[in-house]
């Protein structure tokens, strides 16, 4: 089963809108290829640092 470009864009949009802070960060980093030094990426990283799920994962 192949998915077309529109489906990929819809899936990426869903991740950006509905994902947890770590998912949003990784989507912007790896799928959208955003510059890691950009203000957007810095803001997303702060969201990861403040995310309770990420804190729980990295504290183990």
C-alpha positions in Angstrom: 0.0 0.0 0.0 1.4 3.3 -1.0 0.4 6.7 0.3 0.4 9.8 -1.8 1.9 13.2 -1.1 -1.4 14.6 0.1 -1.8 11.8 2.7 1.8 12.4 3.9 1.1 16.1 4.3 -2.2 15.4 6.2 -0.3 13.0 8.5 2.4 15.6 9.2 -0.2 18.3 9.8 -1.9 15.9 12.3 1.4 15.3 14.1 2.1 19.0 14.4 -1.4 19.7 15.6 -2.0 16.8 17.9 1.3 15.3 18.9 2.9 15.5 22.3 5.8 18.0 22.6 8.5 15.4 21.8 6.5 14.3 18.7 6.1 17.8 17.5 9.8 18.6 18.0 10.8 15.4 16.1 8.3 16.1 13.4 9.8 19.5 12.8 13.3 18.3 13.1 13.2 15.2 10.9 10.2 15.5 8.6 10.0 19.2 8.1 13.8 19.7 8.3 13.5 22.9 10.3 16.7 24.7 11.3 17.6 23.6 14.9 18.7 27.2 15.7 15.4 28.8 14.7 13.2 30.3 17.3 10.5 27.8 16.5 12.8 24.9 17.2 14.0 26.5 20.4 10.4 27.0 21.5 9.5 23.4 20.7 12.6 22.1 22.6 11.5 24.1 25.7 8.2 22.3 25.3 10.0 19.0 25.4 12.0 20.0 28.5 8.8 20.9 30.3 6.8 17.9 29.1 5.8 15.5 32.0 6.0 12.5 29.7 9.5 13.4 28.6 10.6 14.0 32.1 9.3 10.6 33.2 11.0 8.8 30.3 14.4 10.5 30.9 14.3 10.1 34.6 14.4 6.3 34.4 
